[in-house]
Amino acid sequence: MVLSRKWAADVEAIVARRHDQGDDLWTTPDRRLAKGGPFSTLGAARLLVELGVDPAEPILVEARELIWSARREDGRFRLAPTGAHLVLSDGLCKRSFYRKEP
């Protein structure tokens, strides 16, 4: 990951916690993407992007694929075994992974 040295320790700390919820990419074993706090899949991915990590980096590509795999036919995202949300997942994907820099 090429980024400012100013944020390198923060990025390393976030990536180091990718298994804290019990599964990979900040998810729980039952694949909850938004468990609360900054160390959920949605929260950690957003923090990494905001710190300047390139969305093409493997960890963010994996997170993006995981988030998109939770998308339902009606456009909502399944963030937990039951229920669905649109705003959090869709907003993160659009603003963070597919934005164009000026």
Contact map, one row per residue, 1 for C-alpha under 8 A:
111000000000000000000000000000000000000000000000000011001000000000000000000000000000000000000000000000
111100000000000000000000000000000000000000000000000011000000000000000000000000000000000000000000000000
111110110000000000000000000000000000000000000000000110000000000000000000000000000000000000000000000000
011111110000000000000000000000000000000000000000000100000000000000000000000000000000000000000000000000
001111111000000000000000000000000000000000000000000000000000000000000000000000000000000000000000000000
000111111000000000000000000000000000000000000000000000000000000000000000000000000000000000000000000000
001111111110000000000000000000000000000000000000001000000000000000000000000000000000000000000000000000
001111111111000000000000000000000000000000000000000000000000000000000000000000000000000000000000000000
000011111111100000000000000000000000000000000000000000000000000000000000000000000000000000000000000000
000000111111110000000000000000000000000000000000000000000000000000000000000000000000000000000000000000
000000111111111000000000000000000000000000000001001010000000000000000000000000000000000000000000000000
000000011111111100000000000000000000000000000000000000000000000000000000000000000000000000000000000000
000000001111111110000000000000000000000000000000000000000000000000000000000000000000000000000000000000
000000000111111111000000000000000000001000010001000000000000000000000000000000000000000000000000000000
000000000011111111000000000000000000000000000000000000000000000000000000000000000000000000000000000000
000000000001111111100000000000000000000000000000000000000000000000000000000000000000000000000000000000
000000000000111111110000010000000000001000000000000000000000000000000000000000000000000000000000000000
000000000000011111111011111000000000001000000000000000000000000000000000000000000000000000000000000000
000000000000000111111111111000000000000000000000000000000000000000000000000000000000000000000000000000
000000000000000011111110010000000000001000000000000000000000000000000000000000000000000000000000000000
000000000000000001111111011110000000001100000000000000000000000000000000000000000000000000000000000000
000000000000000000111111011110000000000000000000000000000000000000000000000000000000000000000000000000
000000000000000001111111111110100000000000000000000000000000000000000000000000000000000000000000000000
000000000000000001101111111100000000000000000000000000000000000000000000000000000000000000000000000000
000000000000000001100011111000000000000110000000000000000010011000000000000000000000000000000000000000
000000000000000011111111111100001000001110010000000000000000000000000000000000000000000000000000000000
000000000000000001101111111111111110000110000000000000000000000000000000000000000000000000000000000000
000000000000000000001111011111111010000000000000000000000000000000000000000000000000000000000000000000
000000000000000000001110001111110000000000000000000000000000000000000000000000000000000000000000000000
000000000000000000000000001111110000000000000000000000000000000000000000000000011000000000000000000000
000000000000000000000010001111111000000000000000000000000000000000000000000000111000000000000000000000
000000000000000000000000001111111110000000000000000000000000000000000000000000111000000000000000000000
000000000000000000000000011100111110000111000000000000000000000000100000000000110000000000000000000000
000000000000000000000000001000011111000111100000000000000000000000000000000000110000000000000000000000
000000000000000000000000001100011111100100000000000000000000000000000000000000000000000000000000000000
000000000000000000000000000000000111111100000000000000000000000000000000000000000000000000000000000000
000000000000000000000000000000000011111100100000000000000000000000000000000000000000000000000000000000
000000000000000000000000000000000001111100110010000000000000000000000000000000000000000000000000000000
000000000000010011011000010000000001111111110000000000000000000000000000000000000000000000000000000000
000000000000000000001000111000001111111111110000000000000000000000000000000000000000000000000000000000
000000000000000000000000111000001100001111111000000000000000001000000000000000000000000000000000000000
000000000000000000000000000000001100001111111100000000000000000000100000000000000000000110010000000000
000000000000000000000000000000000100111111111110000000000000000000000000000000000000000000000000000000
000000000000010000000000010000000000011111111111000000000000000000000000000000000000000000000000000000
000000000000000000000000000000000000000011111111100000000001001000000000000000000000000000000000000000
000000000000000000000000000000000000000001111111110000000000000000000000000000000000000000010001000000
000000000000000000000000000000000000010000111111111000000000000000000000000000000000000000000000000000
000000000010010000000000000000000000000000011111111110000000000000000000000000000000000000000000000000
000000000000000000000000000000000000000000001111111111100000000000000000000000000000000000000001100000
000000000000000000000000000000000000000000000111111110000000000000000000000000000000000000000001000000
000000100010000000000000000000000000000000000011111110000000000000000000000000000000000000000000000000
001100000000000000000000000000000000000000000001111111000000000000000000000000000000000000000000000000
111000000010000000000000000000000000000000000001111111101000000000000000000000000000000000000000000000
110000000000000000000000000000000000000000000000100111111001000000000000000000000000000000000000000000
000000000000000000000000000000000000000000000000100011111001100000000000000000000000000000000001100000
000000000000000000000000000000000000000000000000000001111101100000000000000000000000000000000000000000
100000000000000000000000000000000000000000000000000011111111100000000000000000000000000000000000000000
000000000000000000000000000000000000000000000000000000011111110000000000000000000000000000000000000000
000000000000000000000000100000000000000000000000000000001111111000000000000000000000000000000000000000
000000000000000000000000000000000000000000001000000001111111111100000000000000000000000000000000000000
000000000000000000000000000000000000000000000000000000111111111110000000000000000000000000000000000000
000000000000000000000000100000000000000000000000000000000111111111000000000000000000000000000000000000
000000000000000000000000100000000000000010001000000000000011111111100000000000000000000000000000000000
000000000000000000000000000000000000000000000000000000000001111111110000000000000000000000001000100000
000000000000000000000000000000000000000000000000000000000000111111111000000000000000000000000000000000
000000000000000000000000000000000000000000000000000000000000011111111100000000000000000000000000000000
000000000000000000000000000000001000000001000000000000000000001111111110000010000000000010000000000000
000000000000000000000000000000000000000000000000000000000000000111111110000010000000000000000000000000
000000000000000000000000000000000000000000000000000000000000000011111110000000000000000000000000000000
000000000000000000000000000000000000000000000000000000000000000001111111000011100000000000000000000000
000000000000000000000000000000000000000000000000000000000000000000111111101111000000000000000000000000
000000000000000000000000000000000000000000000000000000000000000000000111111111000000000000000000000000
000000000000000000000000000000000000000000000000000000000000000000000011111100000000000000000000000000
000000000000000000000000000000000000000000000000000000000000000000000001111100000000000000000000000000
000000000000000000000000000000000000000000000000000000000000000000000011111110000000010000000000000000
000000000000000000000000000000000000000000000000000000000000000000000011111111000001110000000000000000
000000000000000000000000000000000000000000000000000000000000000000110111001111100001110011000000000000
000000000000000000000000000000000000000000000000000000000000000000000111000111111111100000000000000000
000000000000000000000000000000111100000000000000000000000000000000000100000011111111100000000000000000
000000000000000000000000000001111100000000000000000000000000000000000000000001111111000000000000000000
000000000000000000000000000001110000000000000000000000000000000000000000000001111110000000000000000000
000000000000000000000000000000000000000000000000000000000000000000000000000001111111000000000000000000
000000000000000000000000000000000000000000000000000000000000000000000000000001111111100000000000000000
000000000000000000000000000000000000000000000000000000000000000000000000000111110111110000000000000000
000000000000000000000000000000000000000000000000000000000000000000000000000111100011111110000000000000
000000000000000000000000000000000000000000000000000000000000000000000000001110000001111111100000000000
000000000000000000000000000000000000000000000000000000000000000000000000000000000000111111100000000000
000000000000000000000000000000000000000001000000000000000000000000000000000000000000111111110000000000
000000000000000000000000000000000000000001000000000000000000000000100000000010000000111111111000000000
000000000000000000000000000000000000000000000000000000000000000000000000000010000000011111111100000000
000000000000000000000000000000000000000000000000000000000000000000000000000000000000011111111110000000
000000000000000000000000000000000000000001000100000000000000000000000000000000000000000111111111100000
000000000000000000000000000000000000000000000000000000000000000100000000000000000000000011111111110000
000000000000000000000000000000000000000000000000000000000000000000000000000000000000000001111111111000
000000000000000000000000000000000000000000000000000000000000000000000000000000000000000000111111111000
000000000000000000000000000000000000000000000100110000100000000000000000000000000000000000011111111000
000000000000000000000000000000000000000000000000100000100000000100000000000000000000000000011111111000
000000000000000000000000000000000000000000000000000000000000000000000000000000000000000000001111111100
000000000000000000000000000000000000000000000000000000000000000000000000000000000000000000000111111110
000000000000000000000000000000000000000000000000000000000000000000000000000000000000000000000000011111
000000000000000000000000000000000000000000000000000000000000000000000000000000000000000000000000001111
000000000000000000000000000000000000000000000000000000000000000000000000000000000000000000000000000111
